[in-house]
Amino acid sequence: MEHTLIKPSGLPVGQLSQEDRDKGAEGEHMDVPLLAPKVRYIRIKILRTWTDGGYAANIQEMRFYGNDK
């Protein structure tokens, strides 16, 4: 699954508005389709961030819901 989070302000990389900070604090939700294949492991690959030269991210919480059978 691929997911792109659009920076609300549209400002260039390295510049953040209060709206961008609020969106970052709010977090992001991604829904995986129910018909997606079952997996044992989840890999997160960060390609780019909103910070200047940023290639690091901090995931503070992840939740998974659904049938584990």
CHARMM internal coordinates of N, CA and C (Angstrom, degrees):
IC EDIT
DIST 1 N 1 CA 1.4494
DIST 1 CA 1 C 1.5183
ANGL 1 N 1 CA 1 C 108.15
DIST 1 C 2 N 1.3046
ANGL 1 CA 1 C 2 N 116.25
DIHE 1 N 1 CA 1 C 2 N 138.65
DIST 2 N 2 CA 1.4612
ANGL 1 C 2 N 2 CA 121.58
DIHE 1 CA 1 C 2 N 2 CA 174.95
DIST 2 CA 2 C 1.5211
ANGL 2 N 2 CA 2 C 108.76
DIHE 1 C 2 N 2 CA 2 C -112.41
DIST 2 C 3 N 1.3306
ANGL 2 CA 2 C 3 N 114.23
DIHE 2 N 2 CA 2 C 3 N 147.72
DIST 3 N 3 CA 1.4605
ANGL 2 C 3 N 3 CA 119.09
DIHE 2 CA 2 C 3 N 3 CA 179.24
DIST 3 CA 3 C 1.5211
ANGL 3 N 3 CA 3 C 108.78
DIHE 2 C 3 N 3 CA 3 C -146.08
DIST 3 C 4 N 1.3138
ANGL 3 CA 3 C 4 N 116.43
DIHE 3 N 3 CA 3 C 4 N 133.79
DIST 4 N 4 CA 1.4555
ANGL 3 C 4 N 4 CA 121.88
DIHE 3 CA 3 C 4 N 4 CA 176.99
DIST 4 CA 4 C 1.5143
ANGL 4 N 4 CA 4 C 108.55
DIHE 3 C 4 N 4 CA 4 C -119.74
DIST 4 C 5 N 1.3146
ANGL 4 CA 4 C 5 N 115.56
DIHE 4 N 4 CA 4 C 5 N 128.90
DIST 5 N 5 CA 1.4624
ANGL 4 C 5 N 5 CA 121.34
DIHE 4 CA 4 C 5 N 5 CA 176.78
DIST 5 CA 5 C 1.5238
ANGL 5 N 5 CA 5 C 107.17
DIHE 4 C 5 N 5 CA 5 C -103.02
DIST 5 C 6 N 1.3029
ANGL 5 CA 5 C 6 N 116.90
DIHE 5 N 5 CA 5 C 6 N 117.39
DIST 6 N 6 CA 1.4603
ANGL 5 C 6 N 6 CA 122.91
DIHE 5 CA 5 C 6 N 6 CA -178.16
DIST 6 CA 6 C 1.5280
ANGL 6 N 6 CA 6 C 109.04
DIHE 5 C 6 N 6 CA 6 C -84.68
DIST 6 C 7 N 1.2989
ANGL 6 CA 6 C 7 N 115.51
DIHE 6 N 6 CA 6 C 7 N 130.30
DIST 7 N 7 CA 1.4652
ANGL 6 C 7 N 7 CA 121.77
DIHE 6 CA 6 C 7 N 7 CA 178.29
DIST 7 CA 7 C 1.5371
ANGL 7 N 7 CA 7 C 108.27
DIHE 6 C 7 N 7 CA 7 C -67.39
DIST 7 C 8 N 1.3295
ANGL 7 CA 7 C 8 N 118.50
DIHE 7 N 7 CA 7 C 8 N 119.91
DIST 8 N 8 CA 1.4592
ANGL 7 C 8 N 8 CA 120.98
DIHE 7 CA 7 C 8 N 8 CA -174.01
DIST 8 CA 8 C 1.5306
ANGL 8 N 8 CA 8 C 114.58
DIHE 7 C 8 N 8 CA 8 C -56.38
DIST 8 C 9 N 1.3224
ANGL 8 CA 8 C 9 N 117.65
DIHE 8 N 8 CA 8 C 9 N -40.54
DIST 9 N 9 CA 1.4601
ANGL 8 C 9 N 9 CA 120.06
DIHE 8 CA 8 C 9 N 9 CA -175.57
DIST 9 CA 9 C 1.5219
ANGL 9 N 9 CA 9 C 113.09
DIHE 8 C 9 N 9 CA 9 C -76.24
DIST 9 C 10 N 1.3312
ANGL 9 CA 9 C 10 N 117.04
DIHE 9 N 9 CA 9 C 10 N -26.46
DIST 10 N 10 CA 1.4558
ANGL 9 C 10 N 10 CA 119.87
DIHE 9 CA 9 C 10 N 10 CA -175.55
DIST 10 CA 10 C 1.5198
ANGL 10 N 10 CA 10 C 113.23
DIHE 9 C 10 N 10 CA 10 C 75.72
DIST 10 C 11 N 1.3282
ANGL 10 CA 10 C 11 N 117.53
DIHE 10 N 10 CA 10 C 11 N 6.15
DIST 11 N 11 CA 1.4654
ANGL 10 C 11 N 11 CA 121.31
DIHE 10 CA 10 C 11 N 11 CA 178.82
DIST 11 CA 11 C 1.5246
ANGL 11 N 11 CA 11 C 110.41
DIHE 10 C 11 N 11 CA 11 C -66.34
DIST 11 C 12 N 1.3369
ANGL 11 CA 11 C 12 N 117.52
DIHE 11 N 11 CA 11 C 12 N 157.69
DIST 12 N 12 CA 1.4652
ANGL 11 C 12 N 12 CA 120.24
DIHE 11 CA 11 C 12 N 12 CA 177.88
DIST 12 CA 12 C 1.5264
ANGL 12 N 12 CA 12 C 112.15
DIHE 11 C 12 N 12 CA 12 C -62.88
DIST 12 C 13 N 1.3262
ANGL 12 CA 12 C 13 N 115.19
DIHE 12 N 12 CA 12 C 13 N 160.79
DIST 13 N 13 CA 1.4643
ANGL 12 C 13 N 13 CA 121.15
DIHE 12 CA 12 C 13 N 13 CA 177.21
DIST 13 CA 13 C 1.5251
ANGL 13 N 13 CA 13 C 109.17
DIHE 12 C 13 N 13 CA 13 C -55.83
DIST 13 C 14 N 1.3187
ANGL 13 CA 13 C 14 N 116.50
DIHE 13 N 13 CA 13 C 14 N 136.49
DIST 14 N 14 CA 1.4616
ANGL 13 C 14 N 14 CA 121.65
DIHE 13 CA 13 C 14 N 14 CA -179.68
DIST 14 CA 14 C 1.5190
ANGL 14 N 14 CA 14 C 113.26
DIHE 13 C 14 N 14 CA 14 C 96.91
DIST 14 C 15 N 1.3279
ANGL 14 CA 14 C 15 N 117.53
DIHE 14 N 14 CA 14 C 15 N -15.56
DIST 15 N 15 CA 1.4588
ANGL 14 C 15 N 15 CA 121.54
DIHE 14 CA 14 C 15 N 15 CA 177.87
DIST 15 CA 15 C 1.5200
ANGL 15 N 15 CA 15 C 108.70
DIHE 14 C 15 N 15 CA 15 C -112.32
DIST 15 C 16 N 1.3259
ANGL 15 CA 15 C 16 N 115.92
DIHE 15 N 15 CA 15 C 16 N 129.41
DIST 16 N 16 CA 1.4602
ANGL 15 C 16 N 16 CA 120.93
DIHE 15 CA 15 C 16 N 16 CA -178.71
DIST 16 CA 16 C 1.5176
ANGL 16 N 16 CA 16 C 110.46
DIHE 15 C 16 N 16 CA 16 C -124.81
DIST 16 C 17 N 1.2998
ANGL 16 CA 16 C 17 N 116.20
DIHE 16 N 16 CA 16 C 17 N 137.82
DIST 17 N 17 CA 1.4599
ANGL 16 C 17 N 17 CA 121.39
DIHE 16 CA 16 C 17 N 17 CA 172.88
DIST 17 CA 17 C 1.5294
ANGL 17 N 17 CA 17 C 108.29
DIHE 16 C 17 N 17 CA 17 C -97.79
DIST 17 C 18 N 1.3102
ANGL 17 CA 17 C 18 N 116.63
DIHE 17 N 17 CA 17 C 18 N 172.22
DIST 18 N 18 CA 1.4644
ANGL 17 C 18 N 18 CA 119.78
DIHE 17 CA 17 C 18 N 18 CA 176.30
DIST 18 CA 18 C 1.5201
ANGL 18 N 18 CA 18 C 110.17
DIHE 17 C 18 N 18 CA 18 C -63.87
DIST 18 C 19 N 1.3125
ANGL 18 CA 18 C 19 N 117.04
DIHE 18 N 18 CA 18 C 19 N -34.07
DIST 19 N 19 CA 1.4640
ANGL 18 C 19 N 19 CA 121.44
DIHE 18 CA 18 C 19 N 19 CA 177.32
DIST 19 CA 19 C 1.5372
ANGL 19 N 19 CA 19 C 110.76
DIHE 18 C 19 N 19 CA 19 C -61.86
DIST 19 C 20 N 1.3267
ANGL 19 CA 19 C 20 N 117.15
DIHE 19 N 19 CA 19 C 20 N -40.08
DIST 20 N 20 CA 1.4667
ANGL 19 C 20 N 20 CA 121.61
DIHE 19 CA 19 C 20 N 20 CA 177.07
DIST 20 CA 20 C 1.5235
ANGL 20 N 20 CA 20 C 110.47
DIHE 19 C 20 N 20 CA 20 C -64.19
DIST 20 C 21 N 1.3241
ANGL 20 CA 20 C 21 N 116.66
DIHE 20 N 20 CA 20 C 21 N -44.82
DIST 21 N 21 CA 1.4744
ANGL 20 C 21 N 21 CA 120.85
DIHE 20 CA 20 C 21 N 21 CA 179.40
DIST 21 CA 21 C 1.5280
ANGL 21 N 21 CA 21 C 111.21
DIHE 20 C 21 N 21 CA 21 C -62.54
DIST 21 C 22 N 1.3288
ANGL 21 CA 21 C 22 N 115.91
DIHE 21 N 21 CA 21 C 22 N -41.41
DIST 22 N 22 CA 1.4689
ANGL 21 C 22 N 22 CA 119.81
DIHE 21 CA 21 C 22 N 22 CA 178.83
DIST 22 CA 22 C 1.5269
ANGL 22 N 22 CA 22 C 110.93
DIHE 21 C 22 N 22 CA 22 C -63.22
DIST 22 C 23 N 1.3287
ANGL 22 CA 22 C 23 N 116.98
DIHE 22 N 22 CA 22 C 23 N -41.86
DIST 23 N 23 CA 1.4649
ANGL 22 C 23 N 23 CA 120.85
DIHE 22 CA 22 C 23 N 23 CA 178.97
DIST 23 CA 23 C 1.5297
ANGL 23 N 23 CA 23 C 110.12
DIHE 22 C 23 N 23 CA 23 C -64.32
DIST 23 C 24 N 1.3187
ANGL 23 CA 23 C 24 N 117.32
DIHE 23 N 23 CA 23 C 24 N -40.41
DIST 24 N 24 CA 1.4582
ANGL 23 C 24 N 24 CA 120.92
DIHE 23 CA 23 C 24 N 24 CA 177.35
DIST 24 CA 24 C 1.5167
ANGL 24 N 24 CA 24 C 112.19
DIHE 23 C 24 N 24 CA 24 C -62.54
DIST 24 C 25 N 1.3231
ANGL 24 CA 24 C 25 N 116.52
DIHE 24 N 24 CA 24 C 25 N -41.03
DIST 25 N 25 CA 1.4671
ANGL 24 C 25 N 25 CA 120.78
DIHE 24 CA 24 C 25 N 25 CA 179.10
DIST 25 CA 25 C 1.5263
ANGL 25 N 25 CA 25 C 111.63
DIHE 24 C 25 N 25 CA 25 C -70.07
DIST 25 C 26 N 1.3255
ANGL 25 CA 25 C 26 N 116.38
DIHE 25 N 25 CA 25 C 26 N -31.92
DIST 26 N 26 CA 1.4731
ANGL 25 C 26 N 26 CA 121.68
DIHE 25 CA 25 C 26 N 26 CA -179.01
DIST 26 CA 26 C 1.5278
ANGL 26 N 26 CA 26 C 111.50
DIHE 25 C 26 N 26 CA 26 C -68.56
DIST 26 C 27 N 1.3226
ANGL 26 CA 26 C 27 N 116.44
DIHE 26 N 26 CA 26 C 27 N -35.33
DIST 27 N 27 CA 1.4571
ANGL 26 C 27 N 27 CA 120.43
DIHE 26 CA 26 C 27 N 27 CA -177.96
DIST 27 CA 27 C 1.5187
ANGL 27 N 27 CA 27 C 111.41
DIHE 26 C 27 N 27 CA 27 C 91.53
DIST 27 C 28 N 1.3033
ANGL 27 CA 27 C 28 N 114.66
DIHE 27 N 27 CA 27 C 28 N 179.72
DIST 28 N 28 CA 1.4663
ANGL 27 C 28 N 28 CA 120.86
DIHE 27 CA 27 C 28 N 28 CA -175.86
DIST 28 CA 28 C 1.5205
ANGL 28 N 28 CA 28 C 109.75
DIHE 27 C 28 N 28 CA 28 C -133.65
DIST 28 C 29 N 1.3100
ANGL 28 CA 28 C 29 N 116.46
DIHE 28 N 28 CA 28 C 29 N 142.36
DIST 29 N 29 CA 1.4596
ANGL 28 C 29 N 29 CA 122.39
DIHE 28 CA 28 C 29 N 29 CA 178.38
DIST 29 CA 29 C 1.5213
ANGL 29 N 29 CA 29 C 109.34
DIHE 28 C 29 N 29 CA 29 C -114.08
DIST 29 C 30 N 1.3021
ANGL 29 CA 29 C 30 N 116.11
DIHE 29 N 29 CA 29 C 30 N 137.99
DIST 30 N 30 CA 1.4580
ANGL 29 C 30 N 30 CA 121.18
DIHE 29 CA 29 C 30 N 30 CA 177.13
DIST 30 CA 30 C 1.5201
ANGL 30 N 30 CA 30 C 107.64
DIHE 29 C 30 N 30 CA 30 C -131.06
DIST 30 C 31 N 1.3080
ANGL 30 CA 30 C 31 N 116.21
DIHE 30 N 30 CA 30 C 31 N 126.31
DIST 31 N 31 CA 1.4546
ANGL 30 C 31 N 31 CA 121.26
DIHE 30 CA 30 C 31 N 31 CA 179.25
DIST 31 CA 31 C 1.5224
ANGL 31 N 31 CA 31 C 109.32
DIHE 30 C 31 N 31 CA 31 C -101.33
DIST 31 C 32 N 1.3147
ANGL 31 CA 31 C 32 N 116.26
DIHE 31 N 31 CA 31 C 32 N 123.21
DIST 32 N 32 CA 1.4567
ANGL 31 C 32 N 32 CA 122.10
DIHE 31 CA 31 C 32 N 32 CA 176.34
DIST 32 CA 32 C 1.5267
ANGL 32 N 32 CA 32 C 107.06
DIHE 31 C 32 N 32 CA 32 C -90.09
DIST 32 C 33 N 1.3300
ANGL 32 CA 32 C 33 N 117.72
DIHE 32 N 32 CA 32 C 33 N 132.80
DIST 33 N 33 CA 1.4663
ANGL 32 C 33 N 33 CA 119.59
DIHE 32 CA 32 C 33 N 33 CA -179.66
DIST 33 CA 33 C 1.5307
ANGL 33 N 33 CA 33 C 112.01
DIHE 32 C 33 N 33 CA 33 C -57.31
DIST 33 C 34 N 1.3180
ANGL 33 CA 33 C 34 N 117.29
DIHE 33 N 33 CA 33 C 34 N 144.14
DIST 34 N 34 CA 1.4658
ANGL 33 C 34 N 34 CA 121.57
DIHE 33 CA 33 C 34 N 34 CA -179.18
DIST 34 CA 34 C 1.5239
ANGL 34 N 34 CA 34 C 112.47
DIHE 33 C 34 N 34 CA 34 C -60.79
DIST 34 C 35 N 1.3106
ANGL 34 CA 34 C 35 N 117.50
DIHE 34 N 34 CA 34 C 35 N -27.28
DIST 35 N 35 CA 1.4590
ANGL 34 C 35 N 35 CA 120.95
DIHE 34 CA 34 C 35 N 35 CA -178.93
DIST 35 CA 35 C 1.5303
ANGL 35 N 35 CA 35 C 113.32
DIHE 34 C 35 N 35 CA 35 C -88.55
DIST 35 C 36 N 1.3227
ANGL 35 CA 35 C 36 N 117.42
DIHE 35 N 35 CA 35 C 36 N 5.89
DIST 36 N 36 CA 1.4693
ANGL 35 C 36 N 36 CA 120.45
DIHE 35 CA 35 C 36 N 36 CA 177.76
DIST 36 CA 36 C 1.5334
ANGL 36 N 36 CA 36 C 108.90
DIHE 35 C 36 N 36 CA 36 C -64.54
DIST 36 C 37 N 1.3342
ANGL 36 CA 36 C 37 N 117.94
DIHE 36 N 36 CA 36 C 37 N 147.10
DIST 37 N 37 CA 1.4640
ANGL 36 C 37 N 37 CA 119.80
DIHE 36 CA 36 C 37 N 37 CA -179.98
DIST 37 CA 37 C 1.5255
ANGL 37 N 37 CA 37 C 111.60
DIHE 36 C 37 N 37 CA 37 C -64.27
DIST 37 C 38 N 1.3207
ANGL 37 CA 37 C 38 N 115.78
DIHE 37 N 37 CA 37 C 38 N 150.29
DIST 38 N 38 CA 1.4550
ANGL 37 C 38 N 38 CA 120.88
DIHE 37 CA 37 C 38 N 38 CA 177.58
DIST 38 CA 38 C 1.5276
ANGL 38 N 38 CA 38 C 109.38
DIHE 37 C 38 N 38 CA 38 C -71.39
DIST 38 C 39 N 1.3175
ANGL 38 CA 38 C 39 N 115.97
DIHE 38 N 38 CA 38 C 39 N 144.43
DIST 39 N 39 CA 1.4583
ANGL 38 C 39 N 39 CA 121.28
DIHE 38 CA 38 C 39 N 39 CA 179.59
DIST 39 CA 39 C 1.5228
ANGL 39 N 39 CA 39 C 109.78
DIHE 38 C 39 N 39 CA 39 C -133.16
DIST 39 C 40 N 1.3007
ANGL 39 CA 39 C 40 N 115.31
DIHE 39 N 39 CA 39 C 40 N 158.71
DIST 40 N 40 CA 1.4628
ANGL 39 C 40 N 40 CA 120.25
DIHE 39 CA 39 C 40 N 40 CA 178.08
DIST 40 CA 40 C 1.5322
ANGL 40 N 40 CA 40 C 110.87
DIHE 39 C 40 N 40 CA 40 C -97.58
DIST 40 C 41 N 1.3268
ANGL 40 CA 40 C 41 N 116.90
DIHE 40 N 40 CA 40 C 41 N -33.83
DIST 41 N 41 CA 1.4592
ANGL 40 C 41 N 41 CA 121.88
DIHE 40 CA 40 C 41 N 41 CA -177.15
DIST 41 CA 41 C 1.5229
ANGL 41 N 41 CA 41 C 109.84
DIHE 40 C 41 N 41 CA 41 C -125.73
DIST 41 C 42 N 1.3192
ANGL 41 CA 41 C 42 N 115.53
DIHE 41 N 41 CA 41 C 42 N 152.87
DIST 42 N 42 CA 1.4597
ANGL 41 C 42 N 42 CA 122.79
DIHE 41 CA 41 C 42 N 42 CA 176.26
DIST 42 CA 42 C 1.5244
ANGL 42 N 42 CA 42 C 107.23
DIHE 41 C 42 N 42 CA 42 C -117.95
DIST 42 C 43 N 1.3183
ANGL 42 CA 42 C 43 N 116.80
DIHE 42 N 42 CA 42 C 43 N 129.06
DIST 43 N 43 CA 1.4637
ANGL 42 C 43 N 43 CA 121.19
DIHE 42 CA 42 C 43 N 43 CA 176.38
DIST 43 CA 43 C 1.5174
ANGL 43 N 43 CA 43 C 108.23
DIHE 42 C 43 N 43 CA 43 C -114.94
DIST 43 C 44 N 1.3111
ANGL 43 CA 43 C 44 N 115.63
DIHE 43 N 43 CA 43 C 44 N 133.74
DIST 44 N 44 CA 1.4542
ANGL 43 C 44 N 44 CA 122.17
DIHE 43 CA 43 C 44 N 44 CA 177.75
DIST 44 CA 44 C 1.5272
ANGL 44 N 44 CA 44 C 107.22
DIHE 43 C 44 N 44 CA 44 C -109.79
DIST 44 C 45 N 1.3037
ANGL 44 CA 44 C 45 N 117.36
DIHE 44 N 44 CA 44 C 45 N 125.73
DIST 45 N 45 CA 1.4587
ANGL 44 C 45 N 45 CA 121.96
DIHE 44 CA 44 C 45 N 45 CA 178.69
DIST 45 CA 45 C 1.5228
ANGL 45 N 45 CA 45 C 108.52
DIHE 44 C 45 N 45 CA 45 C -121.32
DIST 45 C 46 N 1.3254
ANGL 45 CA 45 C 46 N 116.68
DIHE 45 N 45 CA 45 C 46 N 113.65
DIST 46 N 46 CA 1.4630
ANGL 45 C 46 N 46 CA 122.74
DIHE 45 CA 45 C 46 N 46 CA 179.98
DIST 46 CA 46 C 1.5265
ANGL 46 N 46 CA 46 C 107.99
DIHE 45 C 46 N 46 CA 46 C -92.33
DIST 46 C 47 N 1.3126
ANGL 46 CA 46 C 47 N 118.14
DIHE 46 N 46 CA 46 C 47 N 119.69
DIST 47 N 47 CA 1.4548
ANGL 46 C 47 N 47 CA 121.19
DIHE 46 CA 46 C 47 N 47 CA -179.79
DIST 47 CA 47 C 1.5277
ANGL 47 N 47 CA 47 C 112.63
DIHE 46 C 47 N 47 CA 47 C -91.81
DIST 47 C 48 N 1.3248
ANGL 47 CA 47 C 48 N 116.24
DIHE 47 N 47 CA 47 C 48 N -32.64
DIST 48 N 48 CA 1.4575
ANGL 47 C 48 N 48 CA 119.92
DIHE 47 CA 47 C 48 N 48 CA -177.19
DIST 48 CA 48 C 1.5239
ANGL 48 N 48 CA 48 C 108.62
DIHE 47 C 48 N 48 CA 48 C -164.18
DIST 48 C 49 N 1.3156
ANGL 48 CA 48 C 49 N 117.01
DIHE 48 N 48 CA 48 C 49 N 151.00
DIST 49 N 49 CA 1.4664
ANGL 48 C 49 N 49 CA 121.36
DIHE 48 CA 48 C 49 N 49 CA 177.28
DIST 49 CA 49 C 1.5254
ANGL 49 N 49 CA 49 C 109.75
DIHE 48 C 49 N 49 CA 49 C -122.94
DIST 49 C 50 N 1.3075
ANGL 49 CA 49 C 50 N 116.58
DIHE 49 N 49 CA 49 C 50 N 178.45
DIST 50 N 50 CA 1.4562
ANGL 49 C 50 N 50 CA 121.81
DIHE 49 CA 49 C 50 N 50 CA -178.28
DIST 50 CA 50 C 1.5159
ANGL 50 N 50 CA 50 C 112.71
DIHE 49 C 50 N 50 CA 50 C -83.91
DIST 50 C 51 N 1.3283
ANGL 50 CA 50 C 51 N 118.78
DIHE 50 N 50 CA 50 C 51 N -6.40
DIST 51 N 51 CA 1.4617
ANGL 50 C 51 N 51 CA 120.63
DIHE 50 CA 50 C 51 N 51 CA -177.59
DIST 51 CA 51 C 1.5204
ANGL 51 N 51 CA 51 C 110.60
DIHE 50 C 51 N 51 CA 51 C -91.10
DIST 51 C 52 N 1.2921
ANGL 51 CA 51 C 52 N 116.38
DIHE 51 N 51 CA 51 C 52 N 161.14
DIST 52 N 52 CA 1.4664
ANGL 51 C 52 N 52 CA 122.32
DIHE 51 CA 51 C 52 N 52 CA -177.14
DIST 52 CA 52 C 1.5225
ANGL 52 N 52 CA 52 C 110.55
DIHE 51 C 52 N 52 CA 52 C -64.80
DIST 52 C 53 N 1.3178
ANGL 52 CA 52 C 53 N 116.56
DIHE 52 N 52 CA 52 C 53 N 113.35
DIST 53 N 53 CA 1.4547
ANGL 52 C 53 N 53 CA 120.89
DIHE 52 CA 52 C 53 N 53 CA -179.96
DIST 53 CA 53 C 1.5154
ANGL 53 N 53 CA 53 C 112.89
DIHE 52 C 53 N 53 CA 53 C 68.32
DIST 53 C 54 N 1.3227
ANGL 53 CA 53 C 54 N 116.96
DIHE 53 N 53 CA 53 C 54 N 18.68
DIST 54 N 54 CA 1.4561
ANGL 53 C 54 N 54 CA 120.89
DIHE 53 CA 53 C 54 N 54 CA -173.57
DIST 54 CA 54 C 1.5122
ANGL 54 N 54 CA 54 C 114.36
DIHE 53 C 54 N 54 CA 54 C -79.05
DIST 54 C 55 N 1.3139
ANGL 54 CA 54 C 55 N 115.34
DIHE 54 N 54 CA 54 C 55 N 123.21
DIST 55 N 55 CA 1.4553
ANGL 54 C 55 N 55 CA 121.19
DIHE 54 CA 54 C 55 N 55 CA 174.56
DIST 55 CA 55 C 1.5260
ANGL 55 N 55 CA 55 C 110.07
DIHE 54 C 55 N 55 CA 55 C -125.38
DIST 55 C 56 N 1.3057
ANGL 55 CA 55 C 56 N 117.33
DIHE 55 N 55 CA 55 C 56 N 14.04
DIST 56 N 56 CA 1.4532
ANGL 55 C 56 N 56 CA 121.66
DIHE 55 CA 55 C 56 N 56 CA -179.66
DIST 56 CA 56 C 1.5199
ANGL 56 N 56 CA 56 C 109.16
DIHE 55 C 56 N 56 CA 56 C -117.55
DIST 56 C 57 N 1.3004
ANGL 56 CA 56 C 57 N 115.38
DIHE 56 N 56 CA 56 C 57 N 150.78
DIST 57 N 57 CA 1.4530
ANGL 56 C 57 N 57 CA 120.52
DIHE 56 CA 56 C 57 N 57 CA 177.81
DIST 57 CA 57 C 1.5193
ANGL 57 N 57 CA 57 C 108.55
DIHE 56 C 57 N 57 CA 57 C -141.38
DIST 57 C 58 N 1.3074
ANGL 57 CA 57 C 58 N 115.89
DIHE 57 N 57 CA 57 C 58 N 158.54
DIST 58 N 58 CA 1.4497
ANGL 57 C 58 N 58 CA 121.81
DIHE 57 CA 57 C 58 N 58 CA -179.95
DIST 58 CA 58 C 1.5197
ANGL 58 N 58 CA 58 C 108.07
DIHE 57 C 58 N 58 CA 58 C -123.02
DIST 58 C 59 N 1.3143
ANGL 58 CA 58 C 59 N 116.35
DIHE 58 N 58 CA 58 C 59 N 108.88
DIST 59 N 59 CA 1.4637
ANGL 58 C 59 N 59 CA 120.64
DIHE 58 CA 58 C 59 N 59 CA 177.60
DIST 59 CA 59 C 1.5163
ANGL 59 N 59 CA 59 C 107.10
DIHE 58 C 59 N 59 CA 59 C -94.19
DIST 59 C 60 N 1.3073
ANGL 59 CA 59 C 60 N 115.92
DIHE 59 N 59 CA 59 C 60 N 114.05
DIST 60 N 60 CA 1.4571
ANGL 59 C 60 N 60 CA 120.07
DIHE 59 CA 59 C 60 N 60 CA -176.17
DIST 60 CA 60 C 1.5238
ANGL 60 N 60 CA 60 C 112.89
DIHE 59 C 60 N 60 CA 60 C -92.25
DIST 60 C 61 N 1.3065
ANGL 60 CA 60 C 61 N 116.80
DIHE 60 N 60 CA 60 C 61 N -24.01
DIST 61 N 61 CA 1.4610
ANGL 60 C 61 N 61 CA 118.26
DIHE 60 CA 60 C 61 N 61 CA -178.59
DIST 61 CA 61 C 1.5229
ANGL 61 N 61 CA 61 C 109.41
DIHE 60 C 61 N 61 CA 61 C -158.05
DIST 61 C 62 N 1.3285
ANGL 61 CA 61 C 62 N 115.76
DIHE 61 N 61 CA 61 C 62 N 138.14
DIST 62 N 62 CA 1.4522
ANGL 61 C 62 N 62 CA 121.28
DIHE 61 CA 61 C 62 N 62 CA 172.96
DIST 62 CA 62 C 1.5137
ANGL 62 N 62 CA 62 C 107.26
DIHE 61 C 62 N 62 CA 62 C -135.26
DIST 62 C 63 N 1.3119
ANGL 62 CA 62 C 63 N 115.99
DIHE 62 N 62 CA 62 C 63 N 136.03
DIST 63 N 63 CA 1.4612
ANGL 62 C 63 N 63 CA 121.15
DIHE 62 CA 62 C 63 N 63 CA 178.38
DIST 63 CA 63 C 1.5198
ANGL 63 N 63 CA 63 C 108.53
DIHE 62 C 63 N 63 CA 63 C -125.95
DIST 63 C 64 N 1.3044
ANGL 63 CA 63 C 64 N 115.12
DIHE 63 N 63 CA 63 C 64 N 139.65
DIST 64 N 64 CA 1.4583
ANGL 63 C 64 N 64 CA 120.62
DIHE 63 CA 63 C 64 N 64 CA 177.88
DIST 64 CA 64 C 1.5196
ANGL 64 N 64 CA 64 C 108.27
DIHE 63 C 64 N 64 CA 64 C -124.42
DIST 64 C 65 N 1.3107
ANGL 64 CA 64 C 65 N 116.06
DIHE 64 N 64 CA 64 C 65 N 132.51
DIST 65 N 65 CA 1.4536
ANGL 64 C 65 N 65 CA 122.12
DIHE 64 CA 64 C 65 N 65 CA -179.59
DIST 65 CA 65 C 1.5200
ANGL 65 N 65 CA 65 C 108.37
DIHE 64 C 65 N 65 CA 65 C -123.86
DIST 65 C 66 N 1.2776
ANGL 65 CA 65 C 66 N 116.06
DIHE 65 N 65 CA 65 C 66 N 155.44
DIST 66 N 66 CA 1.4561
ANGL 65 C 66 N 66 CA 119.77
DIHE 65 CA 65 C 66 N 66 CA 174.64
DIST 66 CA 66 C 1.5245
ANGL 66 N 66 CA 66 C 111.23
DIHE 65 C 66 N 66 CA 66 C 134.37
DIST 66 C 67 N 1.3055
ANGL 66 CA 66 C 67 N 114.83
DIHE 66 N 66 CA 66 C 67 N -172.55
DIST 67 N 67 CA 1.4596
ANGL 66 C 67 N 67 CA 122.04
DIHE 66 CA 66 C 67 N 67 CA -178.77
DIST 67 CA 67 C 1.5282
ANGL 67 N 67 CA 67 C 109.26
DIHE 66 C 67 N 67 CA 67 C -86.82
DIST 67 C 68 N 1.3205
ANGL 67 CA 67 C 68 N 117.78
DIHE 67 N 67 CA 67 C 68 N 120.98
DIST 68 N 68 CA 1.4631
ANGL 67 C 68 N 68 CA 121.16
DIHE 67 CA 67 C 68 N 68 CA -178.62
DIST 68 CA 68 C 1.5202
ANGL 68 N 68 CA 68 C 112.45
DIHE 67 C 68 N 68 CA 68 C -92.63
DIST 68 C 69 N 1.3039
ANGL 68 CA 68 C 69 N 118.51
DIHE 68 N 68 CA 68 C 69 N 9.55
DIST 69 N 69 CA 1.4772
ANGL 68 C 69 N 69 CA 122.84
DIHE 68 CA 68 C 69 N 69 CA -179.42
DIST 69 CA 69 C 1.5126
ANGL 69 N 69 CA 69 C 110.99
DIHE 68 C 69 N 69 CA 69 C -90.48
END
COOR INIT
IC SEED 1 N 1 CA 1 C
IC BUILD
